[in-house]
Each structure stands twice: as structure tokens, then as C-alpha cells.
Amino acid sequence: MLKRHLLLASLLAGTFAVTACSQQTEEQTEAAVESAGDDAAANTEAAAAETEEAAAEAEVAAQNAGTEVAEGAETAGEAATNALENTGDAIAEGTNEAVEGTASAVADGANAVADGANDLAVDAEQQY
């Protein structure tokens, strides 16, 4: 009978030990799940902050690129304006030179015609 009581007591002690371990395991599992949830929330917040920071940097980069494009367009516009002014000046100078050359040639021609007419008049007087 003593053996039976010892066996029964051993079984009860083992059952209590298993039950206690199960309770402890359940508590540890709950704590691990809660900790994993906290870690996931913290990682999500960190990822969101990094995404926000990257978006802000991308916006700044886009603004800088836009500014550079605008400055480049302004510089190109200035260069085109200067080229047009230079072209206009060259055309005006060329036109002035052509007009002066034409006027000079016409004046020379008129002088030659006047001289020829004078010569004819002198010849006509001498012959008659």
C-alpha cells in the first residue's frame, strides 16, 4: 500500500509539475508574442520615418533639379538673345556698308556721266 501511495503521490507531483510548466510556458509564449508585436510596431514606425525622410529628400532633389533646369533655360535664353542681337548688328552693319557702297558707285557713275556730258559740251562748242 505504501508503494501505491508513493506511486500515486509521484503521479500527482508529476501532474502538478507538468501543469505548472504548461502555465509557465503559456505565460512565456504570451510575453514573446507581445514582445514580437512591440518589435513589429517599432520596426513599422522606423520604416515609416525612413520612408518619410526619403520622400522629403526626393522632393528636395526634384526642386533642385527644377531650379537647375530653370537656370539652364535662362542661360540658354540669354545666349540666344545675345546671338540675335549680334546677328541684328551684323545685318545692320552689312546693310549700311552695302548702301554706302551703292551710293558711292552711283555718285561715281553720276560724276562720270557729268564729266562725259561736259566733255561733249566742250567738243560741241569747239566744232561749231
C-alpha positions in Angstrom: 0.0 0.0 0.0 2.9 2.3 0.7 4.2 1.7 -2.7 0.8 2.5 -4.1 0.7 5.8 -2.2 4.2 6.7 -3.2 3.3 5.9 -6.8 0.1 8.0 -6.6 2.0 10.8 -4.9 4.6 10.7 -7.7 2.0 10.8 -10.4 0.3 13.8 -8.7 3.6 15.6 -8.3 4.4 14.9 -11.9 1.0 16.2 -13.0 1.4 19.3 -10.9 4.9 19.8 -12.4 3.6 19.5 -15.9 0.7 21.8 -15.2 3.0 24.4 -13.7 5.4 24.1 -16.7 2.4 24.4 -19.0 1.3 27.6 -17.2 4.8 29.0 -17.3 5.2 28.1 -21.0 1.9 29.8 -21.8 3.0 32.9 -19.9 6.3 32.9 -21.7 4.6 32.4 -25.1 2.2 35.3 -24.3 5.2 37.5 -23.3 7.1 36.5 -26.5 4.1 37.3 -28.7 3.6 40.6 -27.0 7.3 41.4 -27.4 7.2 40.4 -31.1 4.2 42.7 -31.6 6.0 45.6 -29.9 9.1 44.9 -32.1 6.9 44.8 -35.2 5.3 48.1 -34.3 8.6 49.7 -33.6 10.0 48.5 -36.9 7.0 49.7 -38.7 7.3 53.2 -37.2 11.0 53.2 -38.0 10.3 52.2 -41.6 7.6 54.9 -41.9 10.0 57.5 -40.6 12.7 56.4 -43.1 10.1 56.5 -45.9 9.1 60.0 -44.9 12.7 61.1 -44.8 13.4 59.6 -48.2 10.3 61.3 -49.6 11.5 64.6 -48.3 14.9 64.1 -49.8 13.4 63.2 -53.1 11.2 66.3 -53.0 14.3 68.5 -52.3 16.2 66.8 -55.1 13.3 67.4 -57.5 13.2 71.1 -56.5 16.9 71.4 -57.0 16.7 69.7 -60.4 13.8 72.1 -61.4 15.9 75.1 -60.3 18.9 73.8 -62.3 16.7 73.3 -65.4 15.2 76.8 -65.0 18.7 78.3 -64.6 19.9 76.4 -67.6 16.9 77.6 -69.7 17.5 81.2 -68.5 21.2 81.0 -69.5 20.2 79.5 -72.9 17.7 82.3 -73.4 20.3 84.9 -72.6 22.7 83.3 -75.1 20.0 83.2 -77.8 19.1 86.8 -77.1 22.8 87.8 -77.4 23.2 85.8 -80.6 20.1 87.5 -82.1 21.4 90.9 -81.1 24.8 90.1 -82.7 23.1 88.9 -85.8 21.0 92.1 -86.0 24.1 94.2 -85.5 25.9 92.3 -88.3 23.0 92.6 -90.6 22.7 96.4 -89.9 26.5 96.8 -90.5 26.4 94.8 -93.7 23.3 96.7 -94.9 25.0 100.1 -94.1 28.1 99.0 -95.9 26.1 97.9 -99.0 24.1 101.1 -99.0 27.3 103.2 -98.7 29.0 101.2 -101.5 25.9 101.5 -103.7 25.7 105.3 -103.0 29.4 105.7 -103.7 29.1 103.7 -107.0 26.0 105.8 -108.0 27.9 109.0 -107.2 30.9 107.9 -109.1 28.7 107.0 -112.0 26.9 110.3 -111.9 30.2 112.1 -111.8 31.4 110.1 -114.8 28.2 110.9 -116.7 28.5 114.6 -115.8 32.2 114.6 -116.9 31.2 112.9 -120.1 28.4 115.4 -120.7 30.8 118.2 -120.0 33.3 116.8 -122.4 30.6 116.5 -125.1 29.5 120.1 -124.5 33.1 121.3 -124.8 33.6 119.3 -128.0 30.3 120.6 -129.4 31.3 124.2 -128.8 34.7 123.7 -130.4 33.2 122.1 -133.5 30.5 124.7 -134.1 
